[in-house]
Amino acid sequence: MDADYELLIRPKGPWLSIEWRELFSYRDLLWQLVKRDFTARFKQTVLGPVWFFINPLITTVLFAIVFGRVLGASPKGVPSLLFFNAGLLAWNYFSGLLSSTGNTLQGNVHLFSKVYFPRLLVPIAQVFSNLIGLFVQFIAFFVLVFYVWMTDPTFANVHFSGRMLWLPFIILHIGALSLGAGLVLSALTAKYRDLQNILGFVVNSLLFVTPVMWPLATLQAKFPAKCDTFMVLNPLISIVEAFRLALIGVGSFSLPHYLLSAISSLIILGMGVILFQRAARTFVDQA
Amino acid sequence: MSRPMISIRGVSKRFRLGAIGISSLREELQRFWGTFSADQKPLTDFWALKDISFDVAPGEVLGLIGKNGAGKSTLLKILSRITEPSEGEISLRGRVGSLLEVGAGFHPELSGRDNIYLNGAILGMSHSEVARKFDEIVAFAEVERFIDTPVKRYSSGMYVRLAFAVAAHLEPEILIIDEVLAVGDQQFQKKCLGKMQDISSREGRTVLLVSHTMPVILQLAERCVVLEKGQVAFVGEPDKAVEVYLNGGGECSAVEFNVEHLPRTVGGTLDAKILSLRFNRALPIFEADEDFEFVLKIRARERIRGARVSIVIFSSDGTPLGACFSGGMIEARGGDESELEVRLPNPGLAPGAYHCGVAIGKGTYKSGHNDFDVVLDTLKFEVCAAPGEETALSYWSHQWGRIVFKDLCVTGAQRETVGV
């Protein structure tokens, strides 16, 4: 027992309080939560984690047919399956994390009103369990690479290179942005339950304005003047484009835009943590 | 050690009545709009806790009692950091484990084993700590055979047993227990209480125990805080605290109870109605060897004959102690009001607070009975030891129960001494 241990409970703590030591002391819970998310999702399903890559594979094929063949949105000379799947990898991590963190407080009110532990652990656990999902999806990606290599002559235009080493940073970037946005949303939904309804809507809308089913080059060609504004407004544009460039060598990269996206992601993350921690302190009173 | 383990200083908790359950943006916008217009609805503040201060010494078992809505749960939630106070400060000199609810975070799809680790982690135990106590937890919950079965297949009894077992194996310096945790069938409840006693008696452990069951409080607590309407009504000896709690804080001093218009909790045919109950004395206090007597005023609706009075005496925690019936000799004509003197020859009650349920009706133990009217929880009285006398009654302990039997008779044949 710590002789000097003393915990003060006061109204209205500092505007940002993260107790790193406490968070660290609950690390076992983090691991348990990740495990819970992961196993609970696939217990009692016949195919189990296979769903993790069946989903993106089916979506990829649909995108390739609708946006590639019918609308001709994918860039010429690049295997459309790989183009869409690469975009979807980045997008799924973002949207999966945002959907699962965007309602953290309200969704766990039964737990949070009964027992205390650092509330931030729940969304952080989501970062990891979605990351595991992303890894499984990478397996699907490589299956697809093998298939395309066997069948598609345009595979020659796909470049795997040292740029792949950037992927961990880009994934971290996606995680930060998505977690930040999720925390902001869950702080807001804790207070205004109406906003729960817009979570799905936000995710859906973002899909359309992010270069997942179209390459950034198309946007630049059609709106050369406004493209900059779009990229500033939606930090996801630079990220998804950079992700695809790093993974299959298709896409463009502009350092200033990317840095801007990184800065705005960090701001959103910071805002998210502050709002979330504030809301978490007393939200059970209203629940 | 002189420094208190828990020190609560002027803690208040306010709820904005208008703001509770502000769940929609529309309401908020309306309120925002309201600030510009004249017809602004004022927010009403509701103080769930008002200026609470008390200390808990290291190693002490403190009972916390109060009626529903007195603020117990709010205080517990603040102490266990689920929510924050609006004013005041609490300092805790040890890690807090709170057992406000068992099974928080149990996941139905996961096995008993996984849930033990998950729930343990949620309650703040490390993986190795849970691993060390794993067998003990499983044995306590009596679920050895099903430990790898998903808990959704558990019976509800197994589920709560497992949940309690995990919580009961927490080892923080400060333990906050809500007594509703004693769950399951009678046998397991006994085990739970035994475990709580075990936990609280272990050295250095500070325990805050909340309960509605007075015997539990009397058995476990060393000191008691009574909360009433968000304020501390009493701090001190458990015996005294329980009486304060049961008498709603006010001294028990009424001798006449007009019950004609009191809503009844037990329905009767109302062929005759009880109008009032009265003690013919200055205070509702009886000496321990006195007869218990009161006056009952009734009004018959129609002609009744062969009716009788029956009473049940309850101890202050609501346990019925005994009952008796009068003979069926009451007669009255419709519309008559009559006063009946009721006397129970020395019932042998131990010093303490009691209340008496009174019924008028027909029938007896044997024939089955049919009550015209029943009044419960109203006729409150106290029994005290005769002043100035030094008898066992002056030192009556709650552990001896509520009834003083007649003096014990001991007889024995004189034995021949062997040897010497």
Interface residues (C-beta under 8 A of the other chain):
Chain A: M1 Y5 E6 L7 L8 I9 R10 P11 K12 G13 S25 Y26 D28 L29 W31 Q32 L33 K35 R36 T39 A40 K43 Q44 H110 L111 F112 S113 K114 V115 Y116 F117 K191 Y192 R193 D194 L195 R281 T282 V284 D285 Q286
Chain B: F15 A19 I20 G21 I22 S23 S24 L25 R26 E28 K77 I78 L79 S80 R81 I82 T83 E84 P85 S86 E87 G88 E89 I90 S91 L92 R93 G94 R95 V96 S98 L100 E101 A104 G105 H107 E109 L110 D114 Y117 L118 A121 I122 L123 G124 M125 S126 H127 P150 E173 G204
